[in-house]
């Protein structure tokens, strides 16, 4: 016991010394080393997360649910309650420890933090992501990619905050954590890299590429050391394109994948709206969603959990086309109920399932209708999976690479490229958003538009704000307010208390309502005319400030730090600071 106590101070000193040394290293080298270290940590976390999902599944389903849910002893019919029990556990834990209402979770929350908050993420995000092991293990229709991205990105952001890195470095480390998480969970380092660049960071700059690659490689090595390096899906028959004639069915499959992707995106939105409409307690909603999924699982147990066993089955032709087609719509419904109820989980694995079933049904139907021309093989199911992932997630590069990596066969690349291109184009034309960006638009965060000015995400309000400003006290008279605002070029006058704590603001449009009362002078004070306006923190990105200005049709907003006023920022300051 004494030895254990003496080790802790030594370990703390070692960490502090390592932190100090890290700050002395040049920026490029420091980021590369941090990327590798983050990849190792995230890889170990992903292995533990995967093991937690397996343990949770064995706890909730001691027997294979796909074997014993529909037929068997009478008590097996009660298995539809299992997803509800899992939802009740998740809802209760989230209510107790994550009670704050967050408009976003999973990948959209990381995207918003990277684009609008300079990569600042709450470490509690990672802990919340771990709850998805209960969701998936108890039969909820969700995947692990959203939670592991949360976990990896929050680890990267936490590490960067402890080292006091800049906003651009925090963003990069969050991207490294996301790449490492995807690489470790799916055994797909290339897919992890492009997921981070294409979805999380939204850019392919040279200075971001190397750290992200090293982080993904390190995580993948750790994952393969513990989990093995076998492809996620074992396929027996995959063919590539032998002639131009072979392109035709994949063009048609690309069209179908795009339409199903749009249906999937709309269904997820409807699911969120459905549960948002009814005033159930937040902790009860995941249980209600789980109960609905459990009832659906009585007839179609393949929709429960990730569904990777069923994906392997359709790849090898062990599911009939009409069943596969039915599973497409059943999985969309199950995923909408699970994620719409607020249960933590990702939409990547369901998209793979939906696309594989769609492609498998399409390929089998072709072989049935035109037996002399087409023979069923796994290429249709794999290309369909890539197509729905590309369309639903708006990530064509990621989709093609991950499908290639998780199958370990190059033959799928050409068919997948065709389906991915057509599906992504159709989804973009018809919907214009992905499952991720749609959630952000619903929360009032137009991240896609702000990414056109991605440089604004790297600069903070602290760097660009106007510091020499005029502020007033709540008891200042209307007459003095008008005199004060006429002597400054500020568009608003922040109202503060004696301790410089920001309270509200006074602007010209509000003052005009009281100009006729100017003669009463001291009867009207600042407290009477001040109004609440949007504000930003000093470490928020310029893109977040710009979003508030556009959304509220304002020219200037206050900047605060720990509740105290530190400056003002407007369009002029953003233009100077971001360009």
C-alpha positions as CSV (number, residue, x, y, z in Angstrom):
1,X,0.0,0.0,0.0
2,X,2.8,2.4,0.9
3,X,4.6,1.6,-2.3
4,X,1.4,2.2,-4.3
5,X,1.0,5.6,-2.7
6,X,4.6,6.6,-3.5
7,X,4.2,5.7,-7.1
8,X,1.4,8.1,-7.8
9,X,3.3,11.4,-7.2
10,X,6.2,10.0,-9.3
11,X,3.8,9.2,-12.1
12,X,2.2,12.6,-11.9
13,X,5.7,14.3,-12.0
14,X,6.6,12.1,-15.0
15,X,3.4,13.2,-16.9
16,X,4.0,16.9,-16.0
17,X,7.6,16.6,-17.2
18,X,6.6,15.0,-20.4
19,X,4.0,17.7,-21.0
20,X,6.6,20.4,-20.4
21,X,9.0,18.8,-22.9
22,X,6.2,18.3,-25.4
23,X,5.6,22.1,-25.4
24,X,9.2,22.7,-26.3
25,X,9.2,20.5,-29.4
26,X,8.5,22.2,-32.8
27,X,4.9,22.2,-33.9
28,X,5.1,19.7,-36.8
29,X,7.0,17.1,-34.8
30,X,4.8,17.7,-31.7
31,X,1.6,17.1,-33.7
32,X,3.0,13.9,-35.3
33,X,4.1,12.5,-31.9
34,X,0.7,13.4,-30.4
35,X,-1.0,11.8,-33.4
36,X,0.8,8.5,-32.8
37,X,0.2,8.6,-29.1
38,X,-3.4,9.4,-29.5
39,X,-3.7,6.5,-32.0
40,X,-2.3,4.1,-29.5
41,X,-4.6,5.3,-26.7
42,X,-7.7,5.3,-29.0
43,X,-6.7,1.8,-30.3
44,X,-6.7,0.4,-26.8
45,X,-9.9,2.1,-26.0
46,X,-11.5,0.8,-29.2
47,X,-10.5,-2.8,-28.3
48,X,-12.0,-2.4,-24.8
49,X,-15.1,-0.8,-26.4
50,X,-15.5,-3.8,-28.8
51,X,-15.1,-6.2,-26.0
52,X,-17.7,-4.3,-24.0
53,X,-20.2,-4.7,-26.9
54,X,-19.5,-8.4,-27.1
55,X,-19.9,-8.8,-23.3
56,X,-23.1,-6.7,-23.3
57,X,-24.5,-8.8,-26.1
58,X,-23.7,-12.1,-24.4
59,X,-25.3,-10.7,-21.2
60,X,-28.6,-9.7,-22.9
61,X,-28.7,-12.6,-25.4
62,X,-27.1,-15.8,-24.0
63,X,-28.5,-17.5,-27.1
64,X,-28.5,-16.3,-30.7
65,X,-31.6,-14.1,-31.0
66,X,-31.8,-14.9,-34.7
67,X,-32.3,-18.6,-33.9
68,X,-34.7,-18.5,-31.0
69,X,-36.7,-15.3,-31.1
70,X,-39.5,-16.4,-33.5
71,X,-39.8,-20.1,-32.6
72,X,-39.1,-22.0,-29.4
73,X,-40.2,-22.1,-25.8
74,X,-42.8,-19.7,-24.7
75,X,-40.4,-17.6,-22.6
76,X,-38.4,-16.7,-25.7
77,X,-41.3,-14.6,-26.8
78,X,-40.5,-12.2,-24.0
79,X,-37.2,-11.5,-25.7
80,X,-38.8,-8.5,-27.3
81,X,-38.5,-6.8,-23.9
82,X,-34.7,-7.0,-24.0
83,X,-34.1,-3.9,-26.2
84,X,-36.5,-2.0,-24.0
85,X,-34.5,-3.1,-20.9
86,X,-31.4,-1.9,-22.5
87,X,-33.0,1.4,-23.5
88,X,-34.2,1.9,-19.9
89,X,-30.7,1.4,-18.6
90,X,-29.2,3.8,-21.1
91,X,-32.0,6.4,-20.5
92,X,-31.6,6.2,-16.8
93,X,-27.8,6.5,-16.9
94,X,-28.0,9.5,-19.3
95,X,-30.6,11.2,-17.1
96,X,-28.5,10.8,-14.0
97,X,-25.1,11.7,-15.4
98,X,-25.7,13.5,-18.7
99,X,-28.9,15.4,-17.9
100,X,-28.0,18.5,-19.9
101,X,-30.0,18.6,-23.0
102,X,-27.6,18.4,-26.0
103,X,-29.1,19.1,-29.4
104,X,-26.5,16.9,-31.0
105,X,-24.6,13.7,-30.2
106,X,-22.2,11.3,-31.9
107,X,-20.5,12.3,-35.2
108,X,-22.7,15.5,-35.6
109,X,-21.6,16.8,-32.2
110,X,-17.9,16.2,-33.1
111,X,-18.4,17.9,-36.5
112,X,-20.0,20.9,-34.9
113,X,-17.3,21.2,-32.2
114,X,-14.5,21.0,-34.9
115,X,-16.2,23.5,-37.2
116,X,-17.6,25.9,-34.7
117,X,-15.7,25.6,-31.4
118,X,-12.1,25.2,-32.5
119,X,-12.1,21.5,-31.6
120,X,-13.2,22.1,-27.9
121,X,-15.0,18.9,-26.8
122,X,-16.3,18.0,-23.4
123,X,-14.5,14.8,-22.1
124,X,-18.0,13.6,-20.9
125,X,-18.8,13.0,-24.6
126,X,-16.5,9.9,-24.6
127,X,-18.1,8.5,-21.5
128,X,-21.5,8.9,-23.0
129,X,-20.3,7.1,-26.1
130,X,-19.5,4.0,-24.0
131,X,-23.2,3.7,-23.3
132,X,-23.8,2.6,-26.9
133,X,-22.4,-0.8,-25.9
134,X,-25.6,-1.3,-24.0
135,X,-27.7,0.0,-26.9
136,X,-26.1,-2.4,-29.4
137,X,-25.6,-5.3,-27.0
138,X,-29.3,-5.2,-26.0
139,X,-30.5,-5.3,-29.7
140,X,-30.8,-1.6,-30.5
141,X,-30.4,-1.0,-34.2
142,X,-27.2,1.1,-34.2
143,X,-23.5,0.9,-34.9
144,X,-20.3,1.6,-33.0
145,X,-18.8,4.3,-35.3
146,X,-20.6,7.3,-33.8
147,X,-19.6,6.5,-30.3
148,X,-16.0,5.6,-31.1
149,X,-15.6,8.8,-33.0
150,X,-17.0,10.6,-29.9
151,X,-14.5,8.8,-27.7
152,X,-11.5,9.3,-30.0
153,X,-12.2,12.9,-30.7
154,X,-12.9,13.8,-27.1
155,X,-9.6,12.1,-26.1
156,X,-7.7,14.1,-28.7
157,X,-9.4,17.4,-27.6
158,X,-8.8,16.7,-23.9
159,X,-5.1,16.0,-24.6
160,X,-4.8,19.2,-26.6
161,X,-6.5,21.3,-24.0
162,X,-4.1,19.9,-21.3
163,X,-1.2,20.8,-23.5
164,X,-2.7,24.2,-24.2
165,X,-2.6,23.8,-27.9
166,X,-4.0,26.3,-30.4
167,X,-7.5,26.0,-31.9
168,X,-6.2,24.6,-35.2
169,X,-4.1,22.0,-33.3
170,X,-7.2,21.0,-31.2
171,X,-9.2,20.5,-34.4
172,X,-6.5,18.4,-35.9
173,X,-6.2,16.2,-32.8
174,X,-10.0,15.7,-32.8
175,X,-9.7,14.6,-36.4
176,X,-6.8,12.2,-35.4
177,X,-8.9,10.7,-32.7
178,X,-11.8,10.1,-35.1
179,X,-9.6,8.5,-37.7
180,X,-8.0,6.3,-35.0
181,X,-11.4,5.2,-33.7
182,X,-12.7,4.2,-37.2
183,X,-9.5,2.5,-38.1
184,X,-9.5,0.4,-34.9
185,X,-13.2,-0.6,-34.8
186,X,-13.4,-1.5,-38.5
187,X,-9.8,-2.5,-39.1
188,X,-9.7,0.0,-41.8
189,X,-6.9,2.6,-41.5
190,X,-7.5,4.1,-45.0
191,X,-11.2,4.4,-44.3
192,X,-10.5,6.0,-40.9
193,X,-8.2,8.6,-42.6
194,X,-10.7,9.6,-45.2
195,X,-13.6,9.6,-42.7
196,X,-11.7,12.1,-40.6
197,X,-10.7,14.3,-43.6
198,X,-14.0,14.0,-45.5
199,X,-16.5,14.1,-42.7
200,X,-14.9,15.5,-39.5
201,X,-12.4,18.0,-40.7
202,X,-14.0,18.7,-44.1
203,X,-10.6,19.4,-45.7
204,X,-7.7,17.6,-47.4
205,X,-4.9,20.0,-46.5
206,X,-1.3,18.6,-46.6
207,X,-0.5,19.7,-43.0
208,X,-3.4,17.6,-41.7
209,X,-2.8,14.5,-43.7
210,X,0.4,13.1,-42.0
211,X,-0.8,13.2,-38.3
212,X,-4.2,11.7,-39.2
213,X,-2.5,8.9,-41.2
214,X,-0.1,8.1,-38.3
215,X,-2.9,8.1,-35.8
216,X,-5.0,5.7,-37.9
217,X,-2.1,3.4,-38.5
218,X,-1.1,3.2,-34.8
219,X,-4.7,2.5,-33.8
220,X,-5.1,-0.1,-36.5
221,X,-1.9,-1.9,-35.4
222,X,-3.1,-2.0,-31.8
223,X,-6.5,-3.3,-32.9
224,X,-5.1,-6.0,-35.1
225,X,-2.7,-7.1,-32.3
226,X,-5.6,-7.8,-29.9
227,X,-8.5,-8.6,-32.3
228,X,-6.7,-10.2,-35.2
229,X,-6.3,-9.0,-38.8
230,X,-9.0,-11.0,-40.5
231,X,-11.4,-9.0,-42.7
232,X,-14.7,-8.2,-41.0
233,X,-16.7,-9.9,-43.8
234,X,-15.7,-13.3,-45.2
235,X,-16.8,-13.6,-48.8
236,X,-16.4,-16.5,-51.1
237,X,-17.4,-15.1,-54.5
238,X,-16.6,-11.6,-55.7
239,X,-16.2,-10.6,-59.3
240,X,-15.0,-7.4,-60.9
241,X,-16.1,-5.8,-64.1
242,X,-15.2,-8.0,-67.1
243,X,-16.7,-5.8,-69.8
244,X,-18.7,-2.7,-70.5
245,X,-21.8,-4.9,-70.4
246,X,-21.2,-5.6,-66.7
247,X,-21.5,-1.8,-65.9
248,X,-25.2,-1.7,-66.6
249,X,-26.6,-3.5,-63.5
250,X,-24.3,-1.5,-61.2
251,X,-25.5,1.8,-62.7
252,X,-29.1,0.7,-61.8
253,X,-27.9,-0.4,-58.3
254,X,-26.4,3.1,-57.9
255,X,-29.7,4.7,-58.7
256,X,-31.5,2.4,-56.2
257,X,-28.9,3.1,-53.5
258,X,-29.3,6.8,-53.9
259,X,-33.1,6.5,-53.5
260,X,-32.8,4.3,-50.5
261,X,-30.2,6.7,-49.0
262,X,-32.7,9.5,-49.2
263,X,-35.4,7.3,-47.6
264,X,-32.9,6.5,-44.8
265,X,-32.1,10.1,-44.2
266,X,-35.7,11.1,-44.1
267,X,-36.7,8.2,-41.8
268,X,-34.0,9.2,-39.3
269,X,-35.4,12.8,-39.3
270,X,-38.9,11.5,-38.9
271,X,-37.9,9.3,-36.0
272,X,-36.3,12.2,-34.2
273,X,-39.4,14.4,-34.8
274,X,-41.7,11.6,-33.6
275,X,-40.0,11.3,-30.2
276,X,-39.5,15.0,-29.9
277,X,-43.3,15.6,-30.5
278,X,-44.4,13.5,-27.5
279,X,-43.6,14.8,-24.0
280,X,-42.3,11.6,-22.5
281,X,-39.5,11.9,-19.9
282,X,-36.1,11.8,-21.6
283,X,-35.0,8.7,-19.7
284,X,-38.1,6.8,-20.9
285,X,-37.8,7.5,-24.6
286,X,-34.9,5.0,-25.3
287,X,-37.0,2.3,-23.5
288,X,-40.0,3.0,-25.7
289,X,-37.9,3.0,-28.9
290,X,-36.3,-0.3,-27.7
291,X,-39.7,-1.8,-27.1
292,X,-40.8,-1.0,-30.6
293,X,-37.6,-2.5,-32.1
294,X,-38.0,-5.6,-29.9
295,X,-41.5,-6.2,-31.3
296,X,-40.2,-5.8,-34.8
297,X,-37.4,-8.2,-33.9
298,X,-39.9,-10.9,-33.1
299,X,-40.6,-11.3,-36.8
300,X,-37.3,-10.1,-38.2
301,X,-34.6,-10.7,-35.6
302,X,-31.9,-9.8,-38.2
303,X,-32.6,-6.1,-37.5
304,X,-31.4,-6.3,-33.9
305,X,-27.9,-4.9,-33.1
306,X,-25.3,-4.2,-35.7
307,X,-26.5,-7.0,-38.0
308,X,-23.1,-8.0,-39.3
309,X,-23.9,-11.7,-39.1
310,X,-26.8,-11.0,-41.5
311,X,-24.5,-9.0,-43.8
312,X,-22.2,-12.0,-44.0
313,X,-25.2,-14.2,-44.8
314,X,-26.4,-12.1,-47.7
315,X,-22.8,-11.8,-49.1
316,X,-22.8,-15.6,-49.3
317,X,-26.3,-15.8,-50.8
318,X,-27.9,-17.3,-47.6
319,X,-30.8,-14.9,-47.5
320,X,-33.5,-15.0,-50.2
321,X,-34.1,-11.8,-52.2
322,X,-37.6,-11.1,-50.9
323,X,-36.4,-11.4,-47.3
324,X,-33.5,-9.2,-48.0
325,X,-35.8,-6.6,-49.5
326,X,-38.0,-6.7,-46.5
327,X,-35.0,-6.3,-44.2
328,X,-34.0,-3.1,-46.1
329,X,-37.2,-1.3,-44.9
330,X,-37.3,-3.1,-41.5
331,X,-33.7,-1.9,-40.7
332,X,-34.5,1.6,-41.7
333,X,-37.5,1.6,-39.4
334,X,-35.6,-0.1,-36.5
335,X,-32.7,2.4,-36.8
336,X,-35.0,5.4,-36.9
337,X,-36.7,4.2,-33.7
338,X,-33.4,3.5,-31.9
339,X,-31.6,6.7,-32.8
340,X,-34.7,8.8,-32.8
341,X,-35.5,7.9,-29.2
342,X,-32.1,9.3,-28.1
343,X,-30.3,6.1,-27.6
344,X,-26.5,6.5,-28.3
345,X,-25.2,4.8,-31.4
346,X,-24.0,5.3,-35.0
347,X,-25.7,5.1,-38.4
348,X,-22.7,3.7,-40.3
349,X,-23.3,0.0,-39.5
350,X,-27.1,0.2,-40.3
351,X,-26.2,1.9,-43.6
352,X,-23.9,-1.0,-44.4
353,X,-26.7,-3.5,-43.5
354,X,-29.3,-1.7,-45.6
355,X,-27.0,-1.4,-48.6
356,X,-25.9,-5.0,-48.4
357,X,-29.5,-6.2,-48.3
358,X,-30.5,-3.9,-51.1
359,X,-27.6,-5.1,-53.3
360,X,-28.1,-8.7,-52.4
361,X,-31.8,-8.6,-53.3
362,X,-31.0,-6.8,-56.5
363,X,-28.3,-9.3,-57.6
364,X,-30.5,-12.3,-56.8
365,X,-33.4,-10.9,-58.6
366,X,-31.3,-10.2,-61.7
367,X,-30.0,-13.8,-61.6
368,X,-33.6,-15.1,-61.3
369,X,-35.1,-12.9,-64.1
370,X,-32.1,-13.3,-66.5
371,X,-30.4,-16.6,-65.6
372,X,-28.5,-16.7,-68.9
373,X,-27.0,-13.3,-68.4
374,X,-26.3,-12.8,-64.7
375,X,-25.0,-15.0,-61.8
376,X,-25.4,-13.8,-58.2
377,X,-22.2,-13.0,-56.3
378,X,-21.2,-10.9,-53.4
379,X,-20.2,-7.9,-55.5
380,X,-23.8,-6.7,-55.6
381,X,-24.2,-6.7,-51.9
382,X,-20.9,-5.1,-51.2
383,X,-21.4,-2.4,-53.9
384,X,-24.9,-1.7,-52.5
385,X,-23.4,-1.3,-49.0
386,X,-20.8,1.2,-50.4
387,X,-23.6,3.0,-52.2
388,X,-25.9,3.5,-49.2
389,X,-23.0,4.6,-47.0
390,X,-21.8,7.0,-49.6
391,X,-25.3,8.5,-50.1
392,X,-26.5,8.5,-46.5
393,X,-23.3,9.8,-45.0
394,X,-22.2,12.0,-48.0
395,X,-18.8,10.3,-47.9
396,X,-18.1,8.6,-51.2
397,X,-14.3,8.2,-50.7
398,X,-14.8,6.8,-47.2
399,X,-17.4,4.4,-48.4
400,X,-15.4,2.9,-51.2
401,X,-12.2,2.5,-49.1
402,X,-13.9,1.0,-46.1
403,X,-15.8,-1.6,-48.1
404,X,-12.6,-2.5,-49.8
405,X,-10.7,-2.8,-46.5
406,X,-13.3,-4.8,-44.5
407,X,-13.5,-7.4,-47.3
408,X,-9.9,-7.6,-48.2
409,X,-10.5,-7.9,-51.9
410,X,-9.6,-5.5,-54.6
411,X,-12.2,-6.9,-57.0
412,X,-15.0,-4.9,-55.4
413,X,-13.4,-1.5,-56.1
414,X,-14.6,-1.0,-59.7
415,X,-18.2,-2.0,-59.1
416,X,-18.3,0.0,-55.8
417,X,-16.9,3.1,-57.5
418,X,-19.8,3.1,-60.0
419,X,-22.5,2.6,-57.3
420,X,-20.9,5.1,-55.0
421,X,-20.7,7.8,-57.6
422,X,-24.3,7.5,-58.8
423,X,-25.7,7.1,-55.2
424,X,-23.8,10.2,-53.9
425,X,-24.9,12.3,-56.8
426,X,-28.5,11.3,-56.5
427,X,-28.6,11.9,-52.8
428,X,-26.9,15.3,-53.1
429,X,-29.4,16.4,-55.8
430,X,-32.5,15.1,-54.0
431,X,-31.6,15.8,-50.4
432,X,-28.6,18.0,-50.2
433,X,-27.6,16.7,-46.8
434,X,-26.4,13.6,-45.0
435,X,-27.6,11.9,-41.8
436,X,-25.0,14.0,-40.0
437,X,-25.5,17.4,-41.5
438,X,-29.3,17.0,-41.4
439,X,-29.0,16.7,-37.6
440,X,-26.9,19.9,-37.5
441,X,-29.3,21.8,-39.7
442,X,-32.1,20.8,-37.3
443,X,-30.1,22.2,-34.4
444,X,-29.6,25.4,-36.4
445,X,-26.0,24.8,-37.3
446,X,-25.3,25.4,-41.0
447,X,-22.0,23.7,-40.9
448,X,-21.8,22.9,-44.6
449,X,-22.0,26.6,-45.5
450,X,-19.5,27.6,-42.9
451,X,-17.0,24.9,-44.2
452,X,-16.7,26.9,-47.4
453,X,-14.7,29.3,-45.2
454,X,-12.9,26.6,-43.3
455,X,-10.1,28.9,-42.3
456,X,-12.6,30.6,-39.9
457,X,-12.7,27.4,-37.9
458,X,-9.1,27.6,-37.0
459,X,-9.1,31.2,-35.7
460,X,-10.7,32.1,-32.3
461,X,-12.7,35.1,-31.2
462,X,-10.0,36.0,-28.8
463,X,-7.6,36.6,-31.7
464,X,-9.9,38.9,-33.6
465,X,-12.2,40.6,-31.1
466,X,-12.3,44.3,-30.4
467,X,-10.9,44.8,-26.8
468,X,-11.1,48.5,-26.3
469,X,-14.9,48.8,-25.9
470,X,-17.4,50.8,-23.9
471,X,-19.8,49.1,-21.5
472,X,-22.4,50.5,-19.2
473,X,-24.0,49.7,-15.8
474,X,-27.6,48.6,-15.4
475,X,-28.5,51.8,-13.5
476,X,-27.3,54.2,-16.2
477,X,-30.1,56.6,-17.3
478,X,-31.6,56.7,-20.8
479,X,-30.2,60.2,-21.4
480,X,-26.7,59.0,-20.5
481,X,-27.0,55.9,-22.6
482,X,-27.9,58.0,-25.7
483,X,-25.0,60.3,-25.1
484,X,-22.6,57.3,-24.6
485,X,-23.7,55.4,-27.7
486,X,-23.4,58.5,-29.8
487,X,-19.7,58.9,-28.8
488,X,-18.7,55.4,-29.9
489,X,-18.7,53.4,-33.2
490,X,-20.1,50.4,-31.4
491,X,-23.4,49.0,-32.6
492,X,-24.3,47.6,-29.2
493,X,-23.5,48.7,-25.6
494,X,-22.9,45.7,-23.3
495,X,-24.4,45.9,-19.8
496,X,-22.2,44.7,-17.0
497,X,-22.3,44.6,-13.2
498,X,-19.7,45.9,-10.8
499,X,-17.6,42.7,-11.2
500,X,-17.6,43.0,-15.1
501,X,-20.0,40.1,-15.4
502,X,-21.9,40.4,-18.7
503,X,-25.7,40.8,-18.2
504,X,-27.3,41.9,-21.5
505,X,-26.9,44.6,-24.2
506,X,-28.5,47.8,-25.4
507,X,-28.7,48.6,-29.1
508,X,-30.1,51.4,-31.3
509,X,-33.2,49.5,-32.4
510,X,-34.2,49.0,-28.8
511,X,-33.4,52.6,-27.9
512,X,-35.7,54.0,-30.6
513,X,-38.7,52.6,-28.8
514,X,-37.9,54.9,-25.8
515,X,-36.7,58.0,-27.6
516,X,-40.0,59.8,-26.9
517,X,-39.4,59.1,-23.2
518,X,-36.0,60.8,-23.3
519,X,-37.4,63.8,-21.4
520,X,-38.1,61.7,-18.4
521,X,-34.4,61.1,-18.2
522,X,-33.7,59.3,-15.0
523,X,-37.0,57.4,-14.9
524,X,-35.8,54.9,-17.6
525,X,-32.5,53.1,-17.0
526,X,-30.4,50.6,-18.8
527,X,-32.0,47.7,-17.0
528,X,-35.3,48.7,-18.6
529,X,-34.1,48.7,-22.2
530,X,-31.4,46.0,-22.2
531,X,-32.1,42.8,-24.1
532,X,-30.5,39.4,-24.4
533,X,-28.4,38.9,-27.5
534,X,-26.3,35.9,-28.7
535,X,-22.8,35.8,-27.2
536,X,-19.7,33.8,-27.9
537,X,-16.8,32.6,-25.7
538,X,-13.4,33.9,-26.2
539,X,-12.1,30.5,-27.4
540,X,-15.0,29.9,-29.8
541,X,-14.1,29.9,-33.5
542,X,-14.8,32.8,-35.8
543,X,-17.1,30.5,-37.7
544,X,-19.4,30.2,-34.7
545,X,-19.4,33.9,-34.3
546,X,-20.3,34.3,-38.0
547,X,-23.1,31.8,-37.6
548,X,-24.6,33.8,-34.7
549,X,-24.4,37.1,-36.7
550,X,-26.0,35.6,-39.8
551,X,-28.7,33.7,-37.9
552,X,-29.8,36.7,-35.8
553,X,-29.2,39.4,-38.5
554,X,-26.8,41.2,-36.2
555,X,-23.6,43.2,-36.9
556,X,-21.9,42.8,-33.5
557,X,-22.1,40.5,-30.5
558,X,-20.4,40.3,-27.1
559,X,-17.4,38.0,-26.3
560,X,-17.2,36.6,-22.8
561,X,-14.8,34.5,-20.8
562,X,-16.0,32.8,-17.5
563,X,-19.1,35.0,-17.7
564,X,-17.2,38.2,-17.8
565,X,-17.1,40.6,-20.8
566,X,-13.8,40.7,-22.6
567,X,-14.7,42.2,-26.0
568,X,-17.0,42.6,-29.0
569,X,-16.8,40.9,-32.4
570,X,-18.5,41.8,-35.6
571,X,-18.3,41.2,-39.4
572,X,-15.3,43.6,-39.7
573,X,-13.3,41.8,-37.0
574,X,-14.1,38.4,-38.5
575,X,-13.0,39.5,-41.9
576,X,-9.7,40.8,-40.5
577,X,-9.1,37.8,-38.3
578,X,-10.0,35.1,-40.8
579,X,-8.3,36.3,-44.0
